[in-house]
Amino acid sequence: MAREKLERKLELKPVSKYFGPKDIEAKQDVILLHEELEAIHLMDSFCMYQEDAAKRMNVSRATFARIIKSARKKISLALITGSNIKVHEIKNEFHVAVCSNSNTELEYADPEARYIWIFFIKDYKLKSVNCINNPAYNNEEDAPCNILPDVLYDYTVNYFLVGDIDYDLKISLIAKGIYPILQEEVTKDNIVSIFQ
């Protein structure tokens, strides 16, 4: 029996939602989800322990740990690469990309699979699914790290689920504000629960 899905408590109302360097023109945005900003605020502004902050946000400690890790990685990359940080304005809304060998059923596969499924999740419910051709499929001229990040960025993807990932693709995705999550198995039925 599936456990009951909890509504996350997001109480922080940021004064500004867009930050960037003043000495250079930033070439890209790093998208910081509302829940990631809330986690940073609870841990770093209030110096809360993860367990207490997780209770405050109404999530499990493991979920909170994943959220805070993602937030810190995005902020770090934005500072190092001179990117803008854009706070996602709508709570609990994000896109997840998954590679598949089929466009009719989700057959979880590596980054060079034939298709990419893009799931739109809002308020921890699956709202829509889009399937596109993967430009990395049978592409001998360019590696996935040179193609996938731009394609996923254009589709406003926040997370990329994958069984295994090479270092170059991982860094390229993170630089675009797309957080790769290693996952052994992904199905259409369990994709929302991965984020709870």
Secondary structure, 3 states (H helix, E strand, C coil): CCCCCCCCCCCCCCCCCEECCCCCCCCCEEEECHHHHHHHHHHHHCCCCHHHHHHHHCCCHHHHHHHHHHHHHHHHHHHHHCCEEEECCCCCEEEEEEEECCCCCCCECCCCCCEEEEEEEECCEEEEEEEEECCCCCCCCCCHHHHHHHHHHHCCCCEEEECCCCHHHHHHHHHCCCEEEECCCCCCCCCCHHHC
